[in-house]
Amino acid sequence: MKKQIFYPVLLLCMLILSSCVEFERQTLIYKYDEKTDTLKMFQIYTGISGSDALFTISDKEKNELNSVFKGERTFFFSNWLYAYNRKQLAGFIADPNSKKIKKYFIPLLKLIVDNTKITNGEFYYSRGKKLTAYQTATVRNITEIINEFNKIINSNLIKDFVSDKKFQYKASASMLLDSCKDSYKWVSIDGNSIRIKSPLAKSDFMKIKNDYNDGLIKSLAALQKGNNVPAVQSFMLLTSILQNEIVLNYSNQTAMLTVGTSEDNITTLNMHISNNYSFNLIDYVMGKYSIQKNMVIKKKTSAFFGN
């Protein structure tokens, strides 16, 4: 249902990295502290392996794994979805004339880079002696970041979106443009409830539902064949798999996507990604880093969130 409802938000998310290191399962645990305006995230990557070959790993896979531990880089639901790469974003900021990203994103990227801290944890064995690792992320000044994001959407993204030749939802065009004049809040946070909303005509909503179903089928087929999935289709697939944690409502000509609730102390998102686990990274990780044998991950999460 989200192919173009939340297209303005997706444009930023398309700073996507292709990857050859995969995870069997990923868990994202987060907590928003309103007093300090800080979002804290604890990520667990279960069943880490290389995808290029069954028993060996390539130089590309080694470099990718090392880049995560040498720099501030994190993945949001595996390699075929969104990634945060501090070095890449810093490069965009340093070269505002780059054709890879539009200039109006630069203030937002600077806020994200200046306020985000990624800390790498340790490798350890999970059940079945599968290679697993954890990572923490802390993002300060969330309200300022969201306000800047909404500002960009209102001042630039919607205009670009509606004027695009591929724009299909004509019945919603005037609603989208009019909303921008009123400083519409496309993204908001209330406790642990993260919300994305957009005005939308019902006829377009029904069209998007059909597009969503078609795109989901194609995405699942691509994943089953081991192929990469385009960013927009990946987002749709993510929302489908996380349907128990994500709620989509439509009323009063408005679509709203909600993750978590304001009553949550801590919100946990789980996603099973593949069954293609291989033990091919264990020897390399053991030799270059180390693997903890008796990790109690609950103690790590409790210490991080201060519980």
C-alpha positions in Angstrom: 0.0 0.0 0.0 3.0 2.3 0.3 4.4 2.4 -3.2 4.0 6.1 -3.6 2.0 7.2 -0.5 5.2 7.8 1.3 7.4 8.4 -1.7 8.8 11.6 -0.3 10.1 9.7 2.7 11.5 6.9 0.5 13.6 9.3 -1.6 15.9 9.8 1.3 15.9 6.1 2.2 17.2 5.3 -1.3 20.7 6.1 -0.1 20.9 2.3 -0.3 24.0 0.1 -0.3 24.3 -3.1 -2.2 25.7 -5.8 0.0 27.1 -9.4 -0.2 27.2 -10.1 3.6 23.8 -11.3 4.6 21.9 -12.0 7.9 19.4 -14.7 8.5 17.5 -12.7 11.1 17.6 -9.1 12.3 16.2 -7.6 15.5 15.9 -3.9 16.0 15.1 -2.7 19.6 14.6 1.0 20.1 13.6 3.5 22.8 12.9 7.2 22.5 13.7 9.4 25.5 11.6 12.5 25.2 13.4 14.4 28.0 16.8 14.2 26.2 15.2 14.0 22.7 17.3 10.9 22.0 16.5 7.8 20.1 18.5 4.7 21.1 18.7 1.5 19.0 20.1 -1.9 19.7 20.5 -4.1 16.6 21.2 -7.8 16.6 22.3 -9.5 13.4 21.7 -13.3 13.6 23.2 -15.8 11.2 25.8 -13.6 9.5 27.4 -15.2 6.4 28.8 -14.4 2.9 26.5 -14.9 0.0 29.0 -15.2 -2.9 30.0 -18.8 -2.2 28.9 -21.6 0.2 32.2 -22.5 1.8 34.5 -19.5 1.0 34.4 -15.7 1.3 35.4 -13.2 -1.3 37.6 -10.1 -0.9 34.5 -8.0 -1.4 32.8 -9.7 1.5 35.9 -9.2 3.7 36.1 -5.5 2.8 32.4 -5.0 3.5 32.6 -6.7 6.9 35.7 -4.7 7.8 34.1 -1.4 6.7 31.4 -1.9 9.3 33.9 -2.4 12.1 36.2 0.4 11.0 33.6 3.0 10.5 30.2 4.0 11.6 27.9 2.0 9.4 24.7 0.1 10.2 22.1 -1.8 8.3 18.3 -1.6 8.7 16.8 -4.9 7.9 19.6 -6.6 6.0 21.5 -5.7 2.9 18.6 -5.3 0.5 17.1 -2.4 2.6 18.4 0.8 4.0 21.8 1.4 5.4 23.4 4.2 7.4 27.0 4.9 6.3 28.6 7.8 8.0 31.5 8.0 5.5 29.2 8.1 2.5 26.9 10.8 4.0 29.9 12.9 5.0 31.0 12.7 1.4 27.7 14.1 0.2 28.0 16.9 2.7 31.6 17.7 1.6 30.5 17.8 -2.1 27.1 19.6 -2.2 27.3 19.8 -6.0 27.3 16.1 -6.4 24.7 14.8 -8.8 24.2 11.8 -6.5 22.0 13.8 -4.1 20.0 17.0 -4.3 21.3 20.0 -2.5 18.3 20.5 -0.3 19.1 17.2 1.5 22.5 18.6 2.7 21.2 20.3 5.9 19.3 17.2 6.9 22.3 14.9 6.2 24.5 17.2 8.3 22.1 17.0 11.2 22.0 13.2 11.0 25.8 12.8 10.8 26.4 15.3 13.6 23.9 13.6 15.9 24.3 9.9 15.2 26.8 7.7 17.0 27.2 4.0 15.9 29.1 1.7 18.2 30.0 -1.8 17.2 29.6 -4.6 19.7 31.0 -8.1 19.6 30.6 -11.2 17.6 29.1 -14.2 19.4 27.5 -17.5 18.8 23.7 -17.7 18.9 21.6 -20.9 19.0 22.9 -23.4 16.5 26.4 -21.9 16.8 25.4 -19.3 14.2 27.6 -16.2 13.8 25.8 -13.2 15.4 26.8 -9.7 16.3 25.2 -6.6 17.9 25.5 -2.9 17.3 24.2 0.2 19.0 23.1 3.5 17.6 22.3 6.7 19.4 20.6 9.6 17.6 20.3 12.9 19.5 18.1 15.9 18.7 15.5 13.7 17.0 12.9 16.6 17.0 15.2 18.9 15.1 16.0 16.1 12.5 12.3 15.4 12.0 11.5 19.1 11.7 14.2 19.5 9.0 12.9 16.4 7.2 9.3 17.8 7.2 10.6 21.2 6.0 12.4 19.6 3.0 9.3 17.6 2.1 7.1 20.7 2.2 9.5 23.0 0.4 11.0 20.6 -2.2 10.1 16.9 -2.3 6.4 17.1 -2.9 6.8 19.6 -5.8 9.4 17.2 -7.3 7.2 14.3 -6.7 4.1 15.7 -8.3 6.0 17.2 -11.3 7.7 13.9 -12.0 6.5 12.4 -15.4 6.0 9.0 -13.6 3.6 10.5 -11.1 0.4 8.4 -11.3 -1.9 9.7 -8.6 -3.4 12.8 -10.1 -6.4 12.9 -7.8 -4.1 13.5 -4.9 -1.9 16.1 -6.5 -3.7 19.2 -5.3 -4.1 17.7 -1.8 -0.4 17.1 -1.6 0.6 20.6 -2.8 -1.9 22.3 -0.5 -0.7 20.4 2.5 2.8 21.8 1.9 1.5 25.3 2.3 0.4 24.5 5.9 3.7 23.1 7.0 2.3 19.6 7.0 3.9 17.1 9.5 4.7 14.1 7.3 6.8 12.5 10.0 6.3 12.7 13.8 7.2 10.9 17.0 5.3 10.4 20.1 7.0 8.3 22.7 8.0 5.1 20.9 5.3 5.7 18.2 6.9 6.8 14.9 4.3 8.0 12.4 4.4 8.8 8.7 1.3 10.2 7.1 0.2 11.7 3.8 -3.0 13.1 2.4 -4.4 10.8 -0.3 -7.5 10.5 -2.4 -9.4 7.3 -1.9 -9.2 6.4 -5.6 -5.4 6.7 -5.4 -5.3 4.7 -2.2 -7.2 1.8 -3.9 -4.8 2.0 -6.9 -1.8 1.9 -4.5 -3.3 -1.2 -2.8 -3.3 -3.0 -6.1 0.3 -1.7 -7.0 1.4 -2.9 -3.5 0.1 -6.4 -4.0 1.7 -6.7 -7.4 5.0 -5.3 -6.1 5.0 -7.6 -3.1 4.7 -10.7 -5.3 7.6 -9.5 -7.5 9.7 -8.8 -4.4 9.1 -12.2 -2.9 9.9 -13.9 -6.2 13.2 -11.9 -6.5 14.3 -12.8 -3.0 13.6 -16.5 -3.6 15.9 -16.3 -6.6 18.6 -14.5 -4.6 18.2 -11.3 -6.5 18.4 -7.7 -5.2 15.1 -6.0 -4.7 14.6 -2.3 -5.7 14.3 0.1 -2.7 10.6 1.0 -3.0 9.6 -2.7 -3.4 11.9 -3.5 -0.4 10.0 -1.0 1.7 6.7 -2.7 0.8 8.1 -6.1 1.6 9.4 -4.9 4.9 6.0 -3.5 5.9 4.4 -6.8 4.9 6.8 -9.0 6.9 6.6 -6.6 9.9 2.8 -6.4 9.7 2.4 -7.2 13.4 4.6 -4.3 14.4 3.5 -1.8 11.7 -0.1 -0.4 11.4 -1.5 1.3 8.3 -4.7 3.2 8.6 -6.7 5.2 6.1 -9.4 7.7 7.1 -10.5 11.3 6.3 -8.4 11.2 3.1 -5.2 10.5 5.0 -3.0 7.4 5.1 -0.9 6.9 8.2 1.8 4.4 8.9 2.7 3.8 12.6 5.5 1.9 14.1 5.4 1.2 17.9 3.1 2.8 20.4 3.4 5.8 22.6 2.9 3.5 25.6 5.9 1.3 24.8 8.9 1.5 27.0 10.9 -0.4 24.5 9.8 -1.4 21.0 11.2 -4.6 19.3 11.0 -5.3 15.6 12.0 -8.8 14.4 12.5 -9.8 10.8 13.4 -13.3 9.4 15.2 -12.6 6.2 16.5 -15.8 4.7 17.3 -19.4 5.3 20.6 -19.3 3.4 23.0 -19.4 6.3 26.5 -20.6 5.8 29.4 -21.0 8.3 31.8 -19.5 5.8 32.6 -16.3 7.8 33.4 -17.9 11.1 37.1 -18.7 10.5 37.8 -15.3 9.1 36.1 -13.5 12.0 37.8 -15.7 14.5 41.2 -14.9 13.0 40.7 -11.1 12.6 38.4 -10.3 15.5 37.1 -12.7 18.1 33.9 -14.5 18.9 32.4 -14.6 22.4 31.2 -18.1 23.4 29.0 -17.2 26.4 27.3 -14.0 25.5 24.2 -13.1 27.5 22.6 -10.6 25.1 19.8 -9.6 27.5 22.4 -8.1 29.8 23.9 -6.0 27.0 20.5 -4.6 26.0 19.5 -3.9 29.6 22.8 -2.1 30.2 22.4 0.0 27.0 18.8 1.1 27.7 19.5 1.6 31.4 16.9 -0.9 32.6 
